[in-house]
Amino acid sequence: MAAQTEVILQKVKELAVLPQVVHQVLELTNNPNATARDLERVISIDQGMSVRVLNTVNSAYYGLPRKIASIKDAVVLLGFKTIRNLAMTASMFDLFVGKTDRQNLRRGKWWRHSIDTGLCARLIASQVDGVSPDEAYTAGLLHDIGKPLLDRYGGAPYEQVEDLMNQGMPELEAEREVFGCDHAEVGREISLHWGFPEKLVEAIGEHHAETLRPWQDTRLVAVVILANQLAHLLRQPHPPDDWWFSLPAWLMEALHLTSQRLHSLQLGCEAEIHSSPMAALG
C-alpha cells in the first residue's frame, strides 16, 4: 500500500467517529430477536434523530390520520422495519455535512445518491432469493461512505477530483490521482475499522467491481452494484435504453436478470426514489 494511502486511511480511522446509534441500529438489523421496544429505546436516546424520524413519519407520504408524537406510536403504525430504516438513514446524515456551501452542495448530491441507492437496493433484493432487503438498503445507503471521508480527511480539496473528471478521467482514477486511494477502498477500510459485518464491508468496498471474486455474499454485492448504476441512471434527464449492456455477465447470472426483468426493476426503482420521503431526513 502506498505511503500516501496509508496516511489517509490512518487519519480517517483516527478522526472519523461512527455515531454510537449507528452501531446500535446495525445490531438491531442483524438481530432477528430485536423488538419494537429495543428500537424505540435506541432512537429515543438521540434527540436529533428522533426529531428527524418523526418529521418524516408525519410527512404527506405516509398519510397517517393523526400527528405522531412518539417513536413508540411510529413503530406501532408503520412497523419495525420501516422505522429502523428511517433511523439508519437519519443517523448517517451528519457524516455528509460539510463546512462550506460548496461542500454541502457536493455532499448533498452524495447524500441523495446514497439514499437512492439504498432504495433501489431494497427493491432489487425483494426480488432476489437469499438477499435481505433491509441489509441491501443498509449496504446501498453506506456504499459511498468513503466519499465524504475523503473530502473531509483526504488532505486535498475534492474539487481537484471533480476537475479531473470534467476533463474525462474516470472517478476512481481521479480519486487515486489526487488522494492515492479511492472512495471504495476508504469505505472498505473504515467499515472494517468500525466493525461492520463482513458481507456489508464487501458490498461497500466492491460496489465498483467488474469481475467476480470469492465474496461471502456475491448476490448482495451484485445488488449494490446494480442499485448504484440504477440510482445514477434515474437522475439523468434522458437515460439510455441500452444502459444494461455494460453490466458484467457474472452479475446478470448471479441475479438471474433478463432485459425484461431489468426494465421492470428500472421502472420500480424510478417510482421508489421519486416518491420516497427519505431525503427529508437530511
Secondary structure, 3 states (H helix, E strand, C coil): CCHHHHHHHHHHHHHCCCCHHHHHHHHHHCCCCCCHHHHHHHHHHCHHHHHHHHHHHCCCCCCCCCCCCCHHHHHHHHCHHHHHHHHHHHHHHHHHCCCCHHHHHHHHHHHHHHHHHHHHHHHHHCCCCCCCHHHHHHHHHHCCCHHHHHHHHCCCCCHHHHHHHHCCCCHHHHHHHHHCCCHHHHHHHHHHHCCCCHHHHHHHHCCCCCCCCCCCCHHHHHHHHHHHHHHHHCCCCCCCCCHHHHCCHHHHHHCCCCHHHHHHHHHHHHHHHHHCCHHHHC
